């Protein structure tokens, strides 16, 4: 497939698309999963820390701070013993490709998709069956996902879907939703979105294009490996301002809060410092971004930002038609099919685990966590942050 055409599809897609029978010149596509894992273990003689959780869960999503570490060899993830009862899923994911030994990342870049310059800003995801990411949307850019080994289920919803956005746990660049796709207590919470659900199972040799701000819940169906990259867009300036304001609010709200309380509010991978230097740095970035927007300036920062949505609908549809043998839109699910998925996931629900969110905390600490969680979610609501942004722009115009 012509990389130039693929690039235009990626940057102009308004709904998710799947590419079939892709053939990038990546060494991993000439290996089995076992061979790839063996290459990793040959370099990493010691086990590596996999994150994971119990397969059974309560009514809340399994947030990252609930996960525990398990030292494993990479080849352990390929264990397909279907007779053994599995009580825990494991994941070594959301890590930069630079952490992989050279034999495991040889040849990997996104030239096949029209982005030869993307060689380092690439992330890999490895997981056992039931490893998953809670439903969220990425606040920046668009996403290309390449499935190398195993199968992964992708449930996607458009930006306007009536899910409940929350900023706890806080992670810059991700907005989670309150609804629990992994172990739902009931279907009731999904009736408001059942007509807006898209779904695809990615298999080896398939790639997925996720447009900006599409909600997605991702679950591994069997031991799997995929790579992805997020492409920064010129239109991201609004999201950058929003995230910067949200981060400043979080820094203020969490200032002086005990670590065991803060750990229930902030994602483990989020570096949220409340020192005067870090707050000053956040203010400097915010002032720069607001000035950029106010003056409609082209950003001169790294990473590179791409133009998007520059094709008319007719031109885009013609491009898709030219490539129809290898690309198709992700199909919308019938409500009955979505119901069946949620009903199947409900089998992992255990009401005795509903209080796991507050395990190890005293009653006073639980009250503090709940109060802070509500305050963060109110202060960082999109419409509240937009009002702050509007006020800042008005202040700059004076």
DRENLUMBA-558298 format. One line per field, with one value per residue (C-alpha): residue number from 1; residue in one letter; x, y, z. Coordinates in steps of 0.5 Angstrom, whole numbers, plus 500, padded with zeros to 3 digits. Layout:
<rokes>
seq	NUM / ...
type	A / ...
X	X / ...
Y	Y / ...
Z	Z / ...
</rokes>
This chain:
<rokes>
seq	1 / 2 / 3 / 4 / 5 / 6 / 7 / 8 / 9 / 10 / 11 / 12 / 13 / 14 / 15 / 16 / 17 / 18 / 19 / 20 / 21 / 22 / 23 / 24 / 25 / 26 / 27 / 28 / 29 / 30 / 31 / 32 / 33 / 34 / 35 / 36 / 37 / 38 / 39 / 40 / 41 / 42 / 43 / 44 / 45 / 46 / 47 / 48 / 49 / 50 / 51 / 52 / 53 / 54 / 55 / 56 / 57 / 58 / 59 / 60 / 61 / 62 / 63 / 64 / 65 / 66 / 67 / 68 / 69 / 70 / 71 / 72 / 73 / 74 / 75 / 76 / 77 / 78 / 79 / 80 / 81 / 82 / 83 / 84 / 85 / 86 / 87 / 88 / 89 / 90 / 91 / 92 / 93 / 94 / 95 / 96 / 97 / 98 / 99 / 100 / 101 / 102 / 103 / 104 / 105 / 106 / 107 / 108 / 109 / 110 / 111 / 112 / 113 / 114 / 115 / 116 / 117 / 118 / 119 / 120 / 121 / 122 / 123 / 124 / 125 / 126 / 127 / 128 / 129 / 130 / 131 / 132 / 133 / 134 / 135 / 136 / 137 / 138 / 139 / 140 / 141 / 142 / 143 / 144 / 145 / 146 / 147 / 148 / 149 / 150 / 151 / 152 / 153 / 154 / 155 / 156 / 157 / 158 / 159 / 160 / 161 / 162 / 163 / 164 / 165 / 166 / 167 / 168 / 169 / 170 / 171 / 172 / 173 / 174 / 175 / 176 / 177 / 178 / 179 / 180 / 181 / 182 / 183 / 184 / 185 / 186 / 187 / 188 / 189 / 190 / 191 / 192 / 193 / 194 / 195 / 196 / 197 / 198 / 199 / 200 / 201 / 202 / 203 / 204 / 205 / 206 / 207 / 208 / 209 / 210 / 211 / 212 / 213 / 214 / 215 / 216 / 217 / 218 / 219 / 220 / 221 / 222 / 223 / 224 / 225 / 226 / 227 / 228 / 229 / 230 / 231 / 232 / 233 / 234 / 235 / 236 / 237 / 238 / 239 / 240 / 241 / 242 / 243 / 244 / 245 / 246 / 247 / 248 / 249 / 250 / 251 / 252 / 253 / 254 / 255 / 256 / 257 / 258 / 259 / 260 / 261 / 262 / 263 / 264 / 265 / 266 / 267 / 268 / 269 / 270 / 271 / 272 / 273 / 274 / 275 / 276 / 277 / 278 / 279 / 280 / 281 / 282 / 283 / 284 / 285 / 286 / 287 / 288 / 289 / 290 / 291 / 292 / 293 / 294 / 295 / 296 / 297 / 298 / 299 / 300 / 301 / 302 / 303 / 304 / 305 / 306 / 307 / 308 / 309 / 310 / 311 / 312 / 313 / 314 / 315 / 316 / 317 / 318 / 319 / 320 / 321 / 322 / 323 / 324 / 325 / 326 / 327 / 328 / 329 / 330 / 331 / 332 / 333 / 334 / 335 / 336 / 337 / 338 / 339 / 340 / 341 / 342 / 343 / 344 / 345 / 346 / 347 / 348 / 349 / 350 / 351 / 352 / 353 / 354 / 355 / 356 / 357 / 358 / 359 / 360 / 361 / 362 / 363 / 364 / 365 / 366 / 367 / 368 / 369 / 370 / 371 / 372 / 373 / 374 / 375 / 376 / 377 / 378 / 379 / 380 / 381 / 382 / 383 / 384 / 385 / 386 / 387 / 388 / 389 / 390 / 391 / 392 / 393 / 394 / 395 / 396 / 397 / 398
type	X / X / X / X / X / X / X / X / X / X / X / X / X / X / X / X / X / X / X / X / X / X / X / X / X / X / X / X / X / X / X / X / X / X / X / X / X / X / X / X / X / X / X / X / X / X / X / X / X / X / X / X / X / X / X / X / X / X / X / X / X / X / X / X / X / X / X / X / X / X / X / X / X / X / X / X / X / X / X / X / X / X / X / X / X / X / X / X / X / X / X / X / X / X / X / X / X / X / X / X / X / X / X / X / X / X / X / X / X / X / X / X / X / X / X / X / X / X / X / X / X / X / X / X / X / X / X / X / X / X / X / X / X / X / X / X / X / X / X / X / X / X / X / X / X / X / X / X / X / X / X / X / X / X / X / X / X / X / X / X / X / X / X / X / X / X / X / X / X / X / X / X / X / X / X / X / X / X / X / X / X / X / X / X / X / X / X / X / X / X / X / X / X / X / X / X / X / X / X / X / X / X / X / X / X / X / X / X / X / X / X / X / X / X / X / X / X / X / X / X / X / X / X / X / X / X / X / X / X / X / X / X / X / X / X / X / X / X / X / X / X / X / X / X / X / X / X / X / X / X / X / X / X / X / X / X / X / X / X / X / X / X / X / X / X / X / X / X / X / X / X / X / X / X / X / X / X / X / X / X / X / X / X / X / X / X / X / X / X / X / X / X / X / X / X / X / X / X / X / X / X / X / X / X / X / X / X / X / X / X / X / X / X / X / X / X / X / X / X / X / X / X / X / X / X / X / X / X / X / X / X / X / X / X / X / X / X / X / X / X / X / X / X / X / X / X / X / X / X / X / X / X / X / X / X / X / X / X / X / X / X / X / X / X / X / X / X / X / X / X / X / X / X / X / X / X / X / X / X / X / X / X / X / X / X / X / X / X / X / X / X / X / X / X / X / X / X / X
X	500 / 502 / 505 / 503 / 496 / 496 / 499 / 493 / 488 / 491 / 491 / 484 / 480 / 474 / 473 / 477 / 480 / 483 / 489 / 489 / 495 / 500 / 508 / 512 / 520 / 520 / 524 / 519 / 514 / 519 / 519 / 514 / 512 / 517 / 523 / 522 / 521 / 527 / 531 / 529 / 531 / 538 / 539 / 535 / 538 / 534 / 527 / 523 / 517 / 511 / 505 / 498 / 492 / 487 / 482 / 476 / 475 / 469 / 465 / 470 / 475 / 482 / 486 / 494 / 495 / 492 / 497 / 502 / 509 / 511 / 518 / 517 / 522 / 519 / 518 / 513 / 508 / 507 / 505 / 498 / 496 / 489 / 488 / 491 / 486 / 488 / 488 / 492 / 493 / 500 / 503 / 509 / 506 / 506 / 514 / 518 / 521 / 528 / 528 / 527 / 534 / 536 / 534 / 527 / 526 / 530 / 527 / 521 / 519 / 513 / 515 / 510 / 505 / 508 / 512 / 519 / 521 / 518 / 523 / 524 / 517 / 514 / 511 / 510 / 505 / 506 / 500 / 497 / 490 / 485 / 491 / 487 / 487 / 481 / 477 / 480 / 481 / 488 / 488 / 493 / 494 / 492 / 494 / 497 / 497 / 500 / 499 / 505 / 503 / 496 / 490 / 487 / 480 / 478 / 472 / 471 / 466 / 466 / 468 / 461 / 459 / 456 / 461 / 463 / 470 / 474 / 481 / 482 / 486 / 490 / 495 / 497 / 494 / 489 / 482 / 479 / 471 / 468 / 464 / 468 / 468 / 472 / 468 / 461 / 456 / 451 / 449 / 445 / 451 / 452 / 445 / 446 / 452 / 450 / 448 / 455 / 460 / 465 / 469 / 474 / 479 / 486 / 490 / 497 / 498 / 493 / 494 / 488 / 488 / 485 / 482 / 483 / 479 / 476 / 474 / 477 / 477 / 483 / 483 / 488 / 485 / 491 / 499 / 500 / 505 / 503 / 507 / 504 / 505 / 502 / 502 / 502 / 497 / 497 / 490 / 493 / 494 / 488 / 489 / 496 / 493 / 487 / 492 / 497 / 491 / 489 / 496 / 496 / 490 / 492 / 499 / 495 / 490 / 495 / 500 / 501 / 497 / 500 / 503 / 498 / 492 / 496 / 497 / 489 / 489 / 495 / 497 / 503 / 507 / 505 / 510 / 506 / 511 / 508 / 515 / 515 / 520 / 515 / 509 / 513 / 515 / 508 / 506 / 511 / 509 / 501 / 503 / 507 / 501 / 496 / 500 / 501 / 493 / 492 / 497 / 495 / 502 / 506 / 509 / 516 / 517 / 519 / 516 / 514 / 506 / 502 / 497 / 490 / 483 / 486 / 482 / 475 / 470 / 469 / 477 / 478 / 472 / 476 / 482 / 479 / 476 / 482 / 485 / 479 / 482 / 487 / 483 / 476 / 472 / 471 / 464 / 459 / 456 / 449 / 446 / 445 / 452 / 455 / 450 / 453 / 460 / 459 / 455 / 461 / 465 / 460 / 463 / 469 / 465 / 466 / 462 / 466 / 472 / 468 / 472 / 478 / 479 / 480 / 484 / 489 / 486 / 483 / 476 / 479 / 483 / 478 / 474 / 480 / 481 / 473 / 473 / 479 / 477 / 470 / 474 / 479 / 473 / 469 / 475 / 478 / 471 / 472 / 467 / 470 / 477 / 475 / 472 / 479 / 482 / 477 / 478 / 486 / 485 / 481 / 486 / 491 / 487 / 487
Y	500 / 507 / 510 / 517 / 515 / 512 / 518 / 522 / 517 / 517 / 525 / 525 / 520 / 522 / 514 / 508 / 504 / 497 / 496 / 488 / 484 / 490 / 488 / 493 / 491 / 489 / 483 / 481 / 480 / 474 / 471 / 467 / 470 / 465 / 467 / 474 / 473 / 468 / 474 / 478 / 473 / 472 / 479 / 480 / 475 / 477 / 477 / 483 / 486 / 485 / 489 / 485 / 484 / 479 / 477 / 478 / 485 / 489 / 495 / 500 / 500 / 496 / 503 / 502 / 504 / 497 / 493 / 489 / 487 / 480 / 478 / 474 / 472 / 474 / 467 / 466 / 471 / 466 / 460 / 458 / 452 / 452 / 447 / 451 / 456 / 463 / 468 / 474 / 477 / 480 / 486 / 489 / 495 / 503 / 503 / 506 / 502 / 504 / 499 / 493 / 490 / 491 / 484 / 485 / 492 / 491 / 495 / 498 / 505 / 508 / 509 / 504 / 508 / 515 / 517 / 515 / 520 / 516 / 511 / 513 / 515 / 508 / 504 / 497 / 493 / 486 / 482 / 476 / 474 / 479 / 484 / 491 / 498 / 502 / 506 / 513 / 517 / 521 / 528 / 529 / 527 / 521 / 513 / 508 / 501 / 495 / 488 / 483 / 477 / 475 / 478 / 484 / 487 / 494 / 497 / 504 / 510 / 517 / 523 / 525 / 519 / 520 / 516 / 520 / 523 / 523 / 526 / 521 / 517 / 523 / 522 / 528 / 526 / 521 / 522 / 516 / 514 / 512 / 506 / 499 / 495 / 490 / 487 / 491 / 490 / 491 / 493 / 499 / 504 / 502 / 503 / 511 / 509 / 502 / 505 / 508 / 502 / 500 / 494 / 490 / 484 / 486 / 480 / 479 / 483 / 488 / 496 / 500 / 508 / 511 / 518 / 524 / 523 / 517 / 513 / 506 / 500 / 495 / 488 / 482 / 476 / 471 / 473 / 479 / 484 / 490 / 497 / 504 / 511 / 517 / 523 / 530 / 535 / 542 / 542 / 540 / 547 / 547 / 540 / 542 / 548 / 544 / 539 / 544 / 548 / 541 / 540 / 546 / 545 / 538 / 541 / 546 / 541 / 535 / 540 / 537 / 531 / 525 / 520 / 514 / 519 / 522 / 515 / 514 / 520 / 520 / 515 / 511 / 513 / 521 / 525 / 531 / 535 / 540 / 544 / 552 / 550 / 545 / 550 / 556 / 551 / 549 / 557 / 558 / 553 / 555 / 562 / 560 / 556 / 561 / 566 / 562 / 561 / 568 / 570 / 564 / 562 / 556 / 552 / 551 / 546 / 539 / 534 / 535 / 537 / 535 / 538 / 534 / 534 / 538 / 533 / 534 / 529 / 527 / 527 / 522 / 518 / 517 / 515 / 510 / 507 / 507 / 503 / 499 / 492 / 493 / 498 / 498 / 502 / 499 / 497 / 499 / 494 / 492 / 493 / 486 / 484 / 490 / 487 / 480 / 483 / 486 / 480 / 476 / 481 / 481 / 474 / 477 / 481 / 480 / 484 / 482 / 486 / 493 / 496 / 494 / 502 / 503 / 497 / 499 / 506 / 508 / 511 / 518 / 517 / 514 / 520 / 524 / 520 / 521 / 528 / 530 / 525 / 529 / 536 / 534 / 531 / 538 / 542 / 539 / 538 / 540 / 545 / 548 / 548 / 551 / 557 / 558 / 558 / 563 / 567 / 567 / 569 / 575 / 577 / 577 / 581 / 587
Z	500 / 498 / 505 / 502 / 502 / 508 / 512 / 509 / 512 / 518 / 519 / 516 / 519 / 523 / 525 / 527 / 521 / 521 / 516 / 514 / 512 / 513 / 512 / 515 / 515 / 522 / 524 / 529 / 523 / 521 / 528 / 533 / 539 / 543 / 539 / 540 / 548 / 548 / 544 / 550 / 555 / 552 / 553 / 560 / 564 / 570 / 571 / 569 / 574 / 570 / 573 / 574 / 578 / 580 / 574 / 579 / 581 / 584 / 581 / 580 / 574 / 576 / 576 / 575 / 583 / 585 / 581 / 584 / 581 / 579 / 577 / 571 / 565 / 558 / 556 / 562 / 558 / 553 / 557 / 554 / 559 / 558 / 564 / 569 / 573 / 572 / 578 / 576 / 569 / 568 / 563 / 561 / 557 / 556 / 555 / 550 / 545 / 547 / 553 / 549 / 547 / 539 / 537 / 539 / 536 / 530 / 524 / 527 / 525 / 522 / 515 / 512 / 515 / 512 / 518 / 517 / 522 / 527 / 530 / 537 / 540 / 540 / 545 / 546 / 550 / 552 / 556 / 558 / 557 / 561 / 561 / 560 / 560 / 563 / 558 / 557 / 551 / 549 / 550 / 545 / 537 / 534 / 535 / 530 / 533 / 530 / 532 / 532 / 536 / 539 / 539 / 543 / 543 / 542 / 544 / 542 / 542 / 539 / 543 / 544 / 547 / 554 / 558 / 565 / 565 / 571 / 573 / 578 / 577 / 574 / 569 / 564 / 557 / 559 / 561 / 564 / 565 / 571 / 567 / 568 / 562 / 565 / 571 / 570 / 576 / 571 / 564 / 567 / 566 / 559 / 556 / 555 / 550 / 547 / 540 / 540 / 541 / 535 / 536 / 533 / 535 / 532 / 530 / 528 / 521 / 523 / 525 / 528 / 526 / 533 / 531 / 536 / 543 / 541 / 548 / 548 / 552 / 550 / 553 / 551 / 549 / 549 / 550 / 545 / 543 / 540 / 538 / 537 / 536 / 538 / 533 / 535 / 531 / 530 / 533 / 540 / 543 / 546 / 549 / 551 / 555 / 558 / 561 / 563 / 567 / 570 / 572 / 576 / 579 / 581 / 584 / 588 / 591 / 592 / 596 / 603 / 602 / 605 / 600 / 602 / 600 / 594 / 591 / 590 / 586 / 582 / 577 / 579 / 572 / 573 / 575 / 579 / 583 / 588 / 589 / 587 / 582 / 578 / 579 / 576 / 570 / 569 / 569 / 564 / 560 / 560 / 559 / 553 / 550 / 551 / 548 / 542 / 541 / 542 / 537 / 533 / 532 / 529 / 535 / 535 / 540 / 539 / 538 / 531 / 530 / 524 / 520 / 520 / 517 / 511 / 506 / 504 / 506 / 498 / 497 / 504 / 501 / 495 / 498 / 502 / 496 / 492 / 498 / 500 / 499 / 505 / 509 / 512 / 518 / 524 / 525 / 530 / 534 / 535 / 542 / 543 / 541 / 546 / 551 / 550 / 551 / 558 / 560 / 559 / 563 / 568 / 570 / 573 / 578 / 585 / 590 / 596 / 592 / 592 / 597 / 594 / 592 / 600 / 602 / 608 / 609 / 616 / 616 / 616 / 610 / 606 / 608 / 605 / 599 / 597 / 599 / 595 / 589 / 588 / 589 / 583 / 579 / 579 / 579 / 573 / 569 / 562 / 562 / 568 / 565 / 559 / 563 / 566 / 559 / 557 / 563 / 561 / 554 / 556 / 561 / 555 / 551 / 556
</rokes>
